[in-house]
Amino acid sequence: MGHVQCSGWWEQAGLGRQPMRDLVLSFAEGQIAGTGVDIVGEFELRGELHGDKMYLRKHYIGSHVIEYHGLSVGEGGYTGVWTSHGEAGGNWFIGIVASRGALSDAALEDLKSDGAS
């Protein structure tokens, strides 16, 4: 599927909902890679898709790692819970931003088939 522009956010008690900006992900053979920035700083994402399940490790450059576990909510969106050092942190959402409306059915099937391998 290549590189896709995404939008996303995470929530934490005391900070509320925080946007992830400049979020770009790439999907290939069930693997996910990406970059972005949020209130904490710049980060890299690495992870996997397994059917409707997404797992990501968010590494803040020069700092700590956050783990994201989630499920597909349809139309290129994923949501779940993030953890830090095994402790629950809060909810999150990442969605693919289509430049011309919703993703085509073919593009959605490509994303699902990439995660099924």
Biopython code that builds the backbone (N, CA, C, O; Angstrom):
import numpy as np
from Bio.PDB.StructureBuilder import StructureBuilder

atoms = [
    (1, "MET", "N", (0.818, -1.192, 0.000)),
    (1, "MET", "CA", (0.000, 0.000, 0.000)),
    (1, "MET", "C", (0.859, 1.252, 0.000)),
    (1, "MET", "O", (0.379, 2.307, -0.414)),
    (2, "GLY", "N", (2.108, 1.185, 0.445)),
    (2, "GLY", "CA", (2.988, 2.344, 0.441)),
    (2, "GLY", "C", (2.736, 3.265, 1.617)),
    (2, "GLY", "O", (2.135, 2.867, 2.615)),
    (3, "HIS", "N", (3.207, 4.519, 1.492)),
    (3, "HIS", "CA", (3.062, 5.514, 2.554)),
    (3, "HIS", "C", (1.684, 6.148, 2.501)),
    (3, "HIS", "O", (1.194, 6.496, 1.427)),
    (4, "VAL", "N", (1.058, 6.298, 3.664)),
    (4, "VAL", "CA", (-0.250, 6.945, 3.737)),
    (4, "VAL", "C", (-0.257, 7.970, 4.866)),
    (4, "VAL", "O", (0.302, 7.744, 5.939)),
    (5, "GLN", "N", (-0.903, 9.097, 4.597)),
    (5, "GLN", "CA", (-1.089, 10.130, 5.610)),
    (5, "GLN", "C", (-2.179, 9.665, 6.568)),
    (5, "GLN", "O", (-3.222, 9.173, 6.137)),
    (6, "CYS", "N", (-1.940, 9.820, 7.857)),
    (6, "CYS", "CA", (-2.905, 9.385, 8.868)),
    (6, "CYS", "C", (-3.178, 10.513, 9.852)),
    (6, "CYS", "O", (-2.435, 11.492, 9.928)),
    (7, "SER", "N", (-4.242, 10.356, 10.591)),
    (7, "SER", "CA", (-4.520, 11.241, 11.716)),
    (7, "SER", "C", (-4.644, 10.361, 12.946)),
    (7, "SER", "O", (-4.939, 9.171, 12.839)),
    (8, "GLY", "N", (-4.420, 10.940, 14.098)),
    (8, "GLY", "CA", (-4.529, 10.132, 15.297)),
    (8, "GLY", "C", (-4.470, 10.960, 16.556)),
    (8, "GLY", "O", (-4.163, 12.151, 16.532)),
    (9, "TRP", "N", (-4.771, 10.304, 17.655)),
    (9, "TRP", "CA", (-4.714, 10.925, 18.971)),
    (9, "TRP", "C", (-4.505, 9.852, 20.036)),
    (9, "TRP", "O", (-4.704, 8.661, 19.797)),
    (10, "TRP", "N", (-4.102, 10.309, 21.206)),
    (10, "TRP", "CA", (-4.032, 9.453, 22.384)),
    (10, "TRP", "C", (-4.545, 10.261, 23.563)),
    (10, "TRP", "O", (-4.524, 11.491, 23.545)),
    (11, "GLU", "N", (-5.007, 9.548, 24.596)),
    (11, "GLU", "CA", (-5.529, 10.207, 25.786)),
    (11, "GLU", "C", (-4.750, 9.770, 27.017)),
    (11, "GLU", "O", (-4.295, 8.632, 27.129)),
    (12, "GLN", "N", (-4.615, 10.728, 27.943)),
    (12, "GLN", "CA", (-3.964, 10.425, 29.216)),
    (12, "GLN", "C", (-4.602, 11.303, 30.286)),
    (12, "GLN", "O", (-4.877, 12.479, 30.049)),
    (13, "ALA", "N", (-4.834, 10.731, 31.460)),
    (13, "ALA", "CA", (-5.377, 11.499, 32.575)),
    (13, "ALA", "C", (-4.481, 12.706, 32.840)),
    (13, "ALA", "O", (-3.258, 12.575, 32.898)),
    (14, "GLY", "N", (-5.079, 13.860, 32.997)),
    (14, "GLY", "CA", (-4.327, 15.082, 33.257)),
    (14, "GLY", "C", (-3.928, 15.837, 32.005)),
    (14, "GLY", "O", (-3.726, 17.051, 32.050)),
    (15, "LEU", "N", (-3.810, 15.127, 30.875)),
    (15, "LEU", "CA", (-3.442, 15.769, 29.609)),
    (15, "LEU", "C", (-4.592, 15.792, 28.615)),
    (15, "LEU", "O", (-4.571, 16.564, 27.656)),
    (16, "GLY", "N", (-5.596, 14.951, 28.838)),
    (16, "GLY", "CA", (-6.721, 14.881, 27.908)),
    (16, "GLY", "C", (-6.319, 14.234, 26.598)),
    (16, "GLY", "O", (-5.372, 13.449, 26.546)),
    (17, "ARG", "N", (-7.040, 14.565, 25.547)),
    (17, "ARG", "CA", (-6.785, 14.004, 24.212)),
    (17, "ARG", "C", (-5.712, 14.832, 23.508)),
    (17, "ARG", "O", (-5.844, 16.048, 23.371)),
    (18, "GLN", "N", (-4.654, 14.166, 23.067)),
    (18, "GLN", "CA", (-3.526, 14.832, 22.410)),
    (18, "GLN", "C", (-3.381, 14.339, 20.975)),
    (18, "GLN", "O", (-3.317, 13.132, 20.744)),
    (19, "PRO", "N", (-3.329, 15.261, 20.002)),
    (19, "PRO", "CA", (-3.212, 14.842, 18.602)),
    (19, "PRO", "C", (-1.804, 14.367, 18.251)),
    (19, "PRO", "O", (-0.813, 14.845, 18.804)),
    (20, "MET", "N", (-1.740, 13.419, 17.320)),
    (20, "MET", "CA", (-0.479, 13.039, 16.684)),
    (20, "MET", "C", (-0.466, 13.769, 15.347)),
    (20, "MET", "O", (-1.388, 13.614, 14.545)),
    (21, "ARG", "N", (0.570, 14.562, 15.102)),
    (21, "ARG", "CA", (0.660, 15.367, 13.885)),
    (21, "ARG", "C", (1.713, 14.789, 12.935)),
    (21, "ARG", "O", (2.580, 14.009, 13.331)),
    (22, "ASP", "N", (1.606, 15.199, 11.674)),
    (22, "ASP", "CA", (2.563, 14.746, 10.649)),
    (22, "ASP", "C", (2.721, 13.229, 10.686)),
    (22, "ASP", "O", (3.825, 12.705, 10.538)),
    (23, "LEU", "N", (1.614, 12.538, 10.885)),
    (23, "LEU", "CA", (1.620, 11.084, 11.049)),
    (23, "LEU", "C", (1.559, 10.406, 9.680)),
    (23, "LEU", "O", (0.573, 10.529, 8.954)),
    (24, "VAL", "N", (2.626, 9.692, 9.346)),
    (24, "VAL", "CA", (2.720, 8.973, 8.077)),
    (24, "VAL", "C", (3.083, 7.525, 8.386)),
    (24, "VAL", "O", (4.047, 7.256, 9.102)),
    (25, "LEU", "N", (2.300, 6.596, 7.838)),
    (25, "LEU", "CA", (2.554, 5.171, 8.037)),
    (25, "LEU", "C", (2.765, 4.484, 6.706)),
    (25, "LEU", "O", (2.245, 4.929, 5.682)),
    (26, "SER", "N", (3.529, 3.399, 6.714)),
    (26, "SER", "CA", (3.651, 2.544, 5.538)),
    (26, "SER", "C", (3.304, 1.124, 5.966)),
    (26, "SER", "O", (3.600, 0.697, 7.082)),
    (27, "PHE", "N", (2.668, 0.405, 5.045)),
    (27, "PHE", "CA", (2.209, -0.960, 5.292)),
    (27, "PHE", "C", (2.798, -1.868, 4.223)),
    (27, "PHE", "O", (2.669, -1.588, 3.031)),
    (28, "ALA", "N", (3.447, -2.958, 4.640)),
    (28, "ALA", "CA", (3.997, -3.925, 3.688)),
    (28, "ALA", "C", (4.071, -5.290, 4.352)),
    (28, "ALA", "O", (4.718, -5.453, 5.386)),
    (29, "GLU", "N", (3.406, -6.267, 3.754)),
    (29, "GLU", "CA", (3.465, -7.653, 4.212)),
    (29, "GLU", "C", (3.195, -7.792, 5.704)),
    (29, "GLU", "O", (3.894, -8.528, 6.400)),
    (30, "GLY", "N", (2.174, -7.078, 6.198)),
    (30, "GLY", "CA", (1.799, -7.174, 7.596)),
    (30, "GLY", "C", (2.633, -6.340, 8.546)),
    (30, "GLY", "O", (2.361, -6.320, 9.746)),
    (31, "GLN", "N", (3.653, -5.645, 8.032)),
    (31, "GLN", "CA", (4.513, -4.802, 8.856)),
    (31, "GLN", "C", (4.091, -3.340, 8.710)),
    (31, "GLN", "O", (3.639, -2.917, 7.646)),
    (32, "ILE", "N", (4.244, -2.579, 9.788)),
    (32, "ILE", "CA", (3.909, -1.162, 9.803)),
    (32, "ILE", "C", (5.144, -0.385, 10.234)),
    (32, "ILE", "O", (5.856, -0.797, 11.149)),
    (33, "ALA", "N", (5.396, 0.738, 9.573)),
    (33, "ALA", "CA", (6.457, 1.656, 9.973)),
    (33, "ALA", "C", (5.926, 3.067, 9.787)),
    (33, "ALA", "O", (5.095, 3.311, 8.913)),
    (34, "GLY", "N", (6.400, 3.991, 10.599)),
    (34, "GLY", "CA", (5.923, 5.353, 10.437)),
    (34, "GLY", "C", (6.635, 6.343, 11.335)),
    (34, "GLY", "O", (7.497, 5.987, 12.138)),
    (35, "THR", "N", (6.243, 7.607, 11.172)),
    (35, "THR", "CA", (6.801, 8.704, 11.948)),
    (35, "THR", "C", (5.700, 9.707, 12.260)),
    (35, "THR", "O", (4.652, 9.724, 11.613)),
    (36, "GLY", "N", (5.954, 10.530, 13.249)),
    (36, "GLY", "CA", (5.021, 11.586, 13.604)),
    (36, "GLY", "C", (5.586, 12.418, 14.740)),
    (36, "GLY", "O", (6.732, 12.246, 15.153)),
    (37, "VAL", "N", (4.748, 13.327, 15.236)),
    (37, "VAL", "CA", (5.132, 14.190, 16.353)),
    (37, "VAL", "C", (3.885, 14.471, 17.191)),
    (37, "VAL", "O", (2.775, 14.552, 16.664)),
    (38, "ASP", "N", (4.083, 14.617, 18.491)),
    (38, "ASP", "CA", (2.981, 14.994, 19.373)),
    (38, "ASP", "C", (3.531, 15.878, 20.488)),
    (38, "ASP", "O", (4.675, 16.329, 20.416)),
    (39, "ILE", "N", (2.731, 16.125, 21.506)),
    (39, "ILE", "CA", (3.118, 17.015, 22.595)),
    (39, "ILE", "C", (4.396, 16.556, 23.305)),
    (39, "ILE", "O", (5.122, 17.378, 23.862)),
    (40, "VAL", "N", (4.672, 15.254, 23.287)),
    (40, "VAL", "CA", (5.862, 14.709, 23.944)),
    (40, "VAL", "C", (7.104, 14.918, 23.084)),
    (40, "VAL", "O", (8.180, 15.202, 23.610)),
    (41, "GLY", "N", (6.964, 14.778, 21.753)),
    (41, "GLY", "CA", (8.093, 14.958, 20.848)),
    (41, "GLY", "C", (7.954, 14.131, 19.583)),
    (41, "GLY", "O", (6.894, 13.575, 19.297)),
    (42, "GLU", "N", (9.056, 14.060, 18.824)),
    (42, "GLU", "CA", (9.075, 13.269, 17.589)),
    (42, "GLU", "C", (9.160, 11.788, 17.944)),
    (42, "GLU", "O", (9.779, 11.401, 18.935)),
    (43, "PHE", "N", (8.514, 10.960, 17.097)),
    (43, "PHE", "CA", (8.522, 9.530, 17.362)),
    (43, "PHE", "C", (8.574, 8.728, 16.071)),
    (43, "PHE", "O", (8.244, 9.212, 14.988)),
    (44, "GLU", "N", (9.002, 7.481, 16.231)),
    (44, "GLU", "CA", (8.956, 6.482, 15.162)),
    (44, "GLU", "C", (8.017, 5.375, 15.610)),
    (44, "GLU", "O", (7.964, 5.034, 16.791)),
    (45, "LEU", "N", (7.281, 4.819, 14.664)),
    (45, "LEU", "CA", (6.376, 3.706, 14.937)),
    (45, "LEU", "C", (6.837, 2.477, 14.168)),
    (45, "LEU", "O", (7.225, 2.574, 13.004)),
    (46, "ARG", "N", (6.793, 1.330, 14.817)),
    (46, "ARG", "CA", (7.054, 0.047, 14.178)),
    (46, "ARG", "C", (6.034, -0.930, 14.729)),
    (46, "ARG", "O", (5.716, -0.899, 15.918)),
    (47, "GLY", "N", (5.520, -1.797, 13.867)),
    (47, "GLY", "CA", (4.548, -2.745, 14.378)),
    (47, "GLY", "C", (4.064, -3.729, 13.344)),
    (47, "GLY", "O", (4.679, -3.920, 12.295)),
    (48, "GLU", "N", (2.938, -4.353, 13.669)),
    (48, "GLU", "CA", (2.397, -5.424, 12.830)),
    (48, "GLU", "C", (0.881, -5.355, 12.781)),
    (48, "GLU", "O", (0.222, -4.881, 13.707)),
    (49, "LEU", "N", (0.351, -5.845, 11.664)),
    (49, "LEU", "CA", (-1.081, -6.076, 11.504)),
    (49, "LEU", "C", (-1.298, -7.574, 11.410)),
    (49, "LEU", "O", (-0.611, -8.265, 10.657)),
    (50, "HIS", "N", (-2.247, -8.067, 12.170)),
    (50, "HIS", "CA", (-2.639, -9.477, 12.107)),
    (50, "HIS", "C", (-4.153, -9.501, 11.976)),
    (50, "HIS", "O", (-4.867, -9.430, 12.977)),
    (51, "GLY", "N", (-4.648, -9.600, 10.745)),
    (51, "GLY", "CA", (-6.093, -9.529, 10.521)),
    (51, "GLY", "C", (-6.611, -8.174, 10.951)),
    (51, "GLY", "O", (-6.186, -7.153, 10.411)),
    (52, "ASP", "N", (-7.524, -8.144, 11.916)),
    (52, "ASP", "CA", (-8.086, -6.887, 12.415)),
    (52, "ASP", "C", (-7.321, -6.327, 13.612)),
    (52, "ASP", "O", (-7.730, -5.309, 14.172)),
    (53, "LYS", "N", (-6.215, -6.968, 14.019)),
    (53, "LYS", "CA", (-5.456, -6.532, 15.189)),
    (53, "LYS", "C", (-4.217, -5.747, 14.775)),
    (53, "LYS", "O", (-3.519, -6.115, 13.830)),
    (54, "MET", "N", (-3.952, -4.650, 15.504)),
    (54, "MET", "CA", (-2.769, -3.827, 15.261)),
    (54, "MET", "C", (-1.943, -3.768, 16.544)),
    (54, "MET", "O", (-2.479, -3.600, 17.639)),
    (55, "TYR", "N", (-0.627, -3.910, 16.385)),
    (55, "TYR", "CA", (0.308, -3.750, 17.485)),
    (55, "TYR", "C", (1.384, -2.778, 17.024)),
    (55, "TYR", "O", (1.973, -2.966, 15.959)),
    (56, "LEU", "N", (1.649, -1.736, 17.819)),
    (56, "LEU", "CA", (2.674, -0.751, 17.488)),
    (56, "LEU", "C", (3.560, -0.484, 18.701)),
    (56, "LEU", "O", (3.110, -0.516, 19.846)),
    (57, "ARG", "N", (4.842, -0.217, 18.411)),
    (57, "ARG", "CA", (5.766, 0.315, 19.411)),
    (57, "ARG", "C", (6.102, 1.730, 18.962)),
    (57, "ARG", "O", (6.617, 1.944, 17.865)),
    (58, "LYS", "N", (5.804, 2.679, 19.818)),
    (58, "LYS", "CA", (6.047, 4.101, 19.542)),
    (58, "LYS", "C", (7.296, 4.502, 20.318)),
    (58, "LYS", "O", (7.287, 4.540, 21.548)),
    (59, "HIS", "N", (8.368, 4.799, 19.593)),
    (59, "HIS", "CA", (9.638, 5.152, 20.225)),
    (59, "HIS", "C", (9.864, 6.646, 20.063)),
    (59, "HIS", "O", (10.073, 7.134, 18.953)),
    (60, "TYR", "N", (9.822, 7.365, 21.170)),
    (60, "TYR", "CA", (10.146, 8.788, 21.137)),
    (60, "TYR", "C", (11.654, 8.910, 20.960)),
    (60, "TYR", "O", (12.426, 8.300, 21.700)),
    (61, "ILE", "N", (12.064, 9.701, 19.974)),
    (61, "ILE", "CA", (13.480, 9.822, 19.625)),
    (61, "ILE", "C", (14.289, 10.204, 20.870)),
    (61, "ILE", "O", (14.028, 11.228, 21.502)),
    (62, "GLY", "N", (15.270, 9.368, 21.211)),
    (62, "GLY", "CA", (16.138, 9.618, 22.354)),
    (62, "GLY", "C", (15.470, 9.436, 23.704)),
    (62, "GLY", "O", (15.991, 9.894, 24.721)),
    (63, "SER", "N", (14.324, 8.772, 23.726)),
    (63, "SER", "CA", (13.600, 8.654, 24.988)),
    (63, "SER", "C", (12.908, 7.293, 25.109)),
    (63, "SER", "O", (13.474, 6.272, 24.718)),
    (64, "HIS", "N", (11.715, 7.280, 25.637)),
    (64, "HIS", "CA", (11.008, 6.066, 26.029)),
    (64, "HIS", "C", (10.157, 5.461, 24.907)),
    (64, "HIS", "O", (10.000, 6.036, 23.830)),
    (65, "VAL", "N", (9.615, 4.271, 25.211)),
    (65, "VAL", "CA", (8.789, 3.521, 24.262)),
    (65, "VAL", "C", (7.396, 3.326, 24.861)),
    (65, "VAL", "O", (7.242, 3.049, 26.050)),
    (66, "ILE", "N", (6.389, 3.480, 24.003)),
    (66, "ILE", "CA", (4.990, 3.247, 24.361)),
    (66, "ILE", "C", (4.483, 2.112, 23.474)),
    (66, "ILE", "O", (4.837, 2.042, 22.297)),
    (67, "GLU", "N", (3.663, 1.228, 24.026)),
    (67, "GLU", "CA", (3.087, 0.135, 23.239)),
    (67, "GLU", "C", (1.611, 0.398, 22.996)),
    (67, "GLU", "O", (0.873, 0.790, 23.900)),
    (68, "TYR", "N", (1.200, 0.175, 21.758)),
    (68, "TYR", "CA", (-0.188, 0.358, 21.348)),
    (68, "TYR", "C", (-0.744, -0.998, 20.912)),
    (68, "TYR", "O", (-0.142, -1.684, 20.086)),
    (69, "HIS", "N", (-1.889, -1.380, 21.467)),
    (69, "HIS", "CA", (-2.604, -2.592, 21.066)),
    (69, "HIS", "C", (-4.006, -2.173, 20.679)),
    (69, "HIS", "O", (-4.670, -1.464, 21.435)),
    (70, "GLY", "N", (-4.472, -2.605, 19.500)),
    (70, "GLY", "CA", (-5.802, -2.191, 19.092)),
    (70, "GLY", "C", (-6.439, -3.090, 18.061)),
    (70, "GLY", "O", (-5.867, -4.088, 17.622)),
    (71, "LEU", "N", (-7.647, -2.701, 17.690)),
    (71, "LEU", "CA", (-8.464, -3.435, 16.732)),
    (71, "LEU", "C", (-8.989, -2.496, 15.663)),
    (71, "LEU", "O", (-9.126, -1.293, 15.888)),
    (72, "SER", "N", (-9.278, -3.053, 14.503)),
    (72, "SER", "CA", (-9.878, -2.293, 13.417)),
    (72, "SER", "C", (-11.281, -1.857, 13.806)),
    (72, "SER", "O", (-12.046, -2.621, 14.396)),
    (73, "VAL", "N", (-11.605, -0.609, 13.465)),
    (73, "VAL", "CA", (-12.970, -0.108, 13.638)),
    (73, "VAL", "C", (-13.595, 0.177, 12.278)),
    (73, "VAL", "O", (-14.619, 0.853, 12.183)),
    (74, "GLY", "N", (-12.955, -0.355, 11.210)),
    (74, "GLY", "CA", (-13.475, -0.202, 9.849)),
    (74, "GLY", "C", (-12.955, 1.037, 9.153)),
    (74, "GLY", "O", (-12.501, 1.986, 9.792)),
    (75, "GLU", "N", (-13.029, 1.012, 7.832)),
    (75, "GLU", "CA", (-12.647, 2.118, 6.955)),
    (75, "GLU", "C", (-11.275, 2.705, 7.275)),
    (75, "GLU", "O", (-11.100, 3.923, 7.242)),
    (76, "GLY", "N", (-10.304, 1.848, 7.585)),
    (76, "GLY", "CA", (-8.932, 2.302, 7.794)),
    (76, "GLY", "C", (-8.648, 2.861, 9.168)),
    (76, "GLY", "O", (-7.611, 3.493, 9.367)),
    (77, "GLY", "N", (-9.541, 2.647, 10.130)),
    (77, "GLY", "CA", (-9.338, 3.150, 11.481)),
    (77, "GLY", "C", (-9.020, 2.044, 12.469)),
    (77, "GLY", "O", (-9.528, 0.928, 12.355)),
    (78, "TYR", "N", (-8.179, 2.361, 13.436)),
    (78, "TYR", "CA", (-7.807, 1.429, 14.507)),
    (78, "TYR", "C", (-7.865, 2.163, 15.838)),
    (78, "TYR", "O", (-7.499, 3.335, 15.921)),
    (79, "THR", "N", (-8.321, 1.482, 16.870)),
    (79, "THR", "CA", (-8.387, 2.072, 18.196)),
    (79, "THR", "C", (-8.045, 1.022, 19.241)),
    (79, "THR", "O", (-8.208, -0.177, 19.012)),
    (80, "GLY", "N", (-7.572, 1.482, 20.382)),
    (80, "GLY", "CA", (-7.209, 0.547, 21.435)),
    (80, "GLY", "C", (-6.705, 1.260, 22.661)),
    (80, "GLY", "O", (-7.098, 2.389, 22.954)),
    (81, "VAL", "N", (-5.809, 0.570, 23.390)),
    (81, "VAL", "CA", (-5.243, 1.075, 24.635)),
    (81, "VAL", "C", (-3.726, 1.094, 24.508)),
    (81, "VAL", "O", (-3.133, 0.171, 23.951)),
    (82, "TRP", "N", (-3.098, 2.150, 25.027)),
    (82, "TRP", "CA", (-1.643, 2.203, 25.044)),
    (82, "TRP", "C", (-1.144, 1.933, 26.459)),
    (82, "TRP", "O", (-1.832, 2.196, 27.445)),
    (83, "THR", "N", (0.074, 1.400, 26.526)),
    (83, "THR", "CA", (0.691, 1.106, 27.816)),
    (83, "THR", "C", (2.129, 1.613, 27.832)),
    (83, "THR", "O", (2.772, 1.744, 26.791)),
    (84, "SER", "N", (2.612, 1.892, 29.030)),
    (84, "SER", "CA", (4.001, 2.294, 29.236)),
    (84, "SER", "C", (4.545, 1.467, 30.390)),
    (84, "SER", "O", (3.991, 1.498, 31.489)),
    (85, "HIS", "N", (5.616, 0.734, 30.154)),
    (85, "HIS", "CA", (6.216, -0.141, 31.174)),
    (85, "HIS", "C", (5.178, -1.101, 31.753)),
    (85, "HIS", "O", (5.205, -1.412, 32.943)),
    (86, "GLY", "N", (4.259, -1.569, 30.894)),
    (86, "GLY", "CA", (3.251, -2.529, 31.314)),
    (86, "GLY", "C", (2.045, -1.938, 32.026)),
    (86, "GLY", "O", (1.097, -2.657, 32.338)),
    (87, "GLU", "N", (2.070, -0.637, 32.286)),
    (87, "GLU", "CA", (0.961, 0.028, 32.978)),
    (87, "GLU", "C", (0.024, 0.672, 31.968)),
    (87, "GLU", "O", (0.477, 1.313, 31.019)),
    (88, "ALA", "N", (-1.291, 0.506, 32.167)),
    (88, "ALA", "CA", (-2.282, 1.098, 31.265)),
    (88, "ALA", "C", (-2.141, 2.614, 31.259)),
    (88, "ALA", "O", (-1.953, 3.245, 32.299)),
    (89, "GLY", "N", (-2.237, 3.183, 30.054)),
    (89, "GLY", "CA", (-2.088, 4.624, 29.920)),
    (89, "GLY", "C", (-3.371, 5.319, 29.521)),
    (89, "GLY", "O", (-3.779, 6.294, 30.152)),
    (90, "GLY", "N", (-4.013, 4.816, 28.469)),
    (90, "GLY", "CA", (-5.228, 5.455, 27.983)),
    (90, "GLY", "C", (-5.603, 4.930, 26.616)),
    (90, "GLY", "O", (-4.990, 3.996, 26.099)),
    (91, "ASN", "N", (-6.615, 5.544, 26.041)),
    (91, "ASN", "CA", (-7.109, 5.152, 24.722)),
    (91, "ASN", "C", (-6.335, 5.852, 23.610)),
    (91, "ASN", "O", (-5.668, 6.860, 23.843)),
    (92, "TRP", "N", (-6.432, 5.307, 22.400)),
    (92, "TRP", "CA", (-5.815, 5.919, 21.223)),
    (92, "TRP", "C", (-6.643, 5.597, 19.989)),
    (92, "TRP", "O", (-7.466, 4.682, 19.989)),
    (93, "PHE", "N", (-6.401, 6.376, 18.936)),
    (93, "PHE", "CA", (-7.029, 6.143, 17.633)),
    (93, "PHE", "C", (-6.053, 6.559, 16.545)),
    (93, "PHE", "O", (-5.389, 7.589, 16.666)),
    (94, "ILE", "N", (-5.960, 5.762, 15.479)),
    (94, "ILE", "CA", (-5.222, 6.119, 14.265)),
    (94, "ILE", "C", (-6.113, 5.783, 13.083)),
    (94, "ILE", "O", (-6.652, 4.680, 12.992)),
    (95, "GLY", "N", (-6.262, 6.736, 12.180)),
    (95, "GLY", "CA", (-7.066, 6.520, 10.985)),
    (95, "GLY", "C", (-6.346, 6.991, 9.744)),
    (95, "GLY", "O", (-5.651, 8.007, 9.766)),
    (96, "ILE", "N", (-6.511, 6.257, 8.668)),
    (96, "ILE", "CA", (-5.929, 6.640, 7.386)),
    (96, "ILE", "C", (-6.735, 7.793, 6.817)),
    (96, "ILE", "O", (-7.963, 7.736, 6.766)),
    (97, "VAL", "N", (-6.040, 8.840, 6.390)),
    (97, "VAL", "CA", (-6.688, 10.001, 5.793)),
    (97, "VAL", "C", (-6.641, 9.828, 4.286)),
    (97, "VAL", "O", (-5.560, 9.782, 3.699)),
    (98, "ALA", "N", (-7.793, 9.733, 3.663)),
    (98, "ALA", "CA", (-7.863, 9.625, 2.202)),
    (98, "ALA", "C", (-7.994, 11.029, 1.630)),
    (98, "ALA", "O", (-8.820, 11.813, 2.098)),
    (99, "SER", "N", (-7.196, 11.353, 0.634)),
    (99, "SER", "CA", (-7.203, 12.702, 0.084)),
    (99, "SER", "C", (-8.465, 13.014, -0.701)),
    (99, "SER", "O", (-8.812, 14.184, -0.863)),
    (100, "ARG", "N", (-9.155, 11.998, -1.190)),
    (100, "ARG", "CA", (-10.380, 12.221, -1.958)),
    (100, "ARG", "C", (-11.509, 11.391, -1.374)),
    (100, "ARG", "O", (-11.977, 10.438, -1.998)),
    (101, "GLY", "N", (-11.944, 11.755, -0.180)),
    (101, "GLY", "CA", (-13.040, 11.022, 0.443)),
    (101, "GLY", "C", (-12.557, 9.729, 1.064)),
    (101, "GLY", "O", (-11.384, 9.593, 1.412)),
    (102, "ALA", "N", (-13.452, 8.798, 1.198)),
    (102, "ALA", "CA", (-13.141, 7.517, 1.836)),
    (102, "ALA", "C", (-12.232, 6.679, 0.954)),
    (102, "ALA", "O", (-12.189, 6.857, -0.263)),
    (103, "LEU", "N", (-11.512, 5.769, 1.578)),
    (103, "LEU", "CA", (-10.683, 4.835, 0.822)),
    (103, "LEU", "C", (-11.565, 3.961, -0.056)),
    (103, "LEU", "O", (-12.695, 3.633, 0.305)),
    (104, "SER", "N", (-11.042, 3.596, -1.195)),
    (104, "SER", "CA", (-11.786, 2.689, -2.071)),
    (104, "SER", "C", (-11.856, 1.308, -1.438)),
    (104, "SER", "O", (-11.028, 0.963, -0.594)),
    (105, "ASP", "N", (-12.843, 0.519, -1.844)),
    (105, "ASP", "CA", (-12.954, -0.848, -1.340)),
    (105, "ASP", "C", (-11.687, -1.638, -1.631)),
    (105, "ASP", "O", (-11.249, -2.434, -0.801)),
    (106, "ALA", "N", (-11.088, -1.424, -2.812)),
    (106, "ALA", "CA", (-9.865, -2.147, -3.184)),
    (106, "ALA", "C", (-8.715, -1.787, -2.245)),
    (106, "ALA", "O", (-7.955, -2.665, -1.835)),
    (107, "ALA", "N", (-8.579, -0.497, -1.898)),
    (107, "ALA", "CA", (-7.504, -0.072, -1.001)),
    (107, "ALA", "C", (-7.698, -0.661, 0.391)),
    (107, "ALA", "O", (-6.730, -1.069, 1.033)),
    (108, "LEU", "N", (-8.940, -0.706, 0.861)),
    (108, "LEU", "CA", (-9.213, -1.312, 2.160)),
    (108, "LEU", "C", (-8.885, -2.798, 2.160)),
    (108, "LEU", "O", (-8.338, -3.311, 3.136)),
    (109, "GLU", "N", (-9.211, -3.489, 1.084)),
    (109, "GLU", "CA", (-8.901, -4.918, 0.987)),
    (109, "GLU", "C", (-7.397, -5.139, 0.951)),
    (109, "GLU", "O", (-6.901, -6.102, 1.536)),
    (110, "ASP", "N", (-6.648, -4.242, 0.257)),
    (110, "ASP", "CA", (-5.191, -4.342, 0.236)),
    (110, "ASP", "C", (-4.631, -4.233, 1.648)),
    (110, "ASP", "O", (-3.749, -5.002, 2.029)),
    (111, "LEU", "N", (-5.146, -3.276, 2.427)),
    (111, "LEU", "CA", (-4.676, -3.091, 3.790)),
    (111, "LEU", "C", (-4.958, -4.335, 4.622)),
    (111, "LEU", "O", (-4.085, -4.799, 5.354)),
    (112, "LYS", "N", (-6.159, -4.877, 4.518)),
    (112, "LYS", "CA", (-6.514, -6.085, 5.274)),
    (112, "LYS", "C", (-5.673, -7.281, 4.848)),
    (112, "LYS", "O", (-5.236, -8.064, 5.691)),
    (113, "SER", "N", (-5.440, -7.430, 3.537)),
    (113, "SER", "CA", (-4.667, -8.583, 3.075)),
    (113, "SER", "C", (-3.208, -8.455, 3.486)),
    (113, "SER", "O", (-2.557, -9.466, 3.748)),
    (114, "ASP", "N", (-2.670, -7.217, 3.550)),
    (114, "ASP", "CA", (-1.312, -7.024, 4.045)),
    (114, "ASP", "C", (-1.199, -7.512, 5.481)),
    (114, "ASP", "O", (-0.183, -8.095, 5.858)),
    (115, "GLY", "N", (-2.234, -7.280, 6.285)),
    (115, "GLY", "CA", (-2.203, -7.670, 7.685)),
    (115, "GLY", "C", (-2.502, -9.130, 7.920)),
    (115, "GLY", "O", (-2.256, -9.640, 9.014)),
    (116, "ALA", "N", (-3.021, -9.810, 6.932)),
    (116, "ALA", "CA", (-3.408, -11.210, 7.121)),
    (116, "ALA", "C", (-2.257, -12.173, 6.932)),
    (116, "ALA", "O", (-2.378, -13.353, 7.260)),
    (117, "SER", "N", (-1.148, -11.693, 6.410)),
    (117, "SER", "CA", (-0.029, -12.606, 6.150)),
    (117, "SER", "C", (0.814, -12.848, 7.364)),
    (117, "SER", "O", (1.791, -13.594, 7.298)),
]
sb = StructureBuilder()
sb.init_structure("model")
sb.init_model(0)
sb.init_chain("A")
sb.init_seg("    ")
for serial, (resi, resn, name, xyz) in enumerate(atoms, 1):
    if name == "N":
        sb.init_residue(resn, " ", resi, " ")
    sb.init_atom(name, np.array(xyz, "f"), 0.0, 1.0, " ", f" {name:<3s}", serial, name[0])
structure = sb.get_structure()
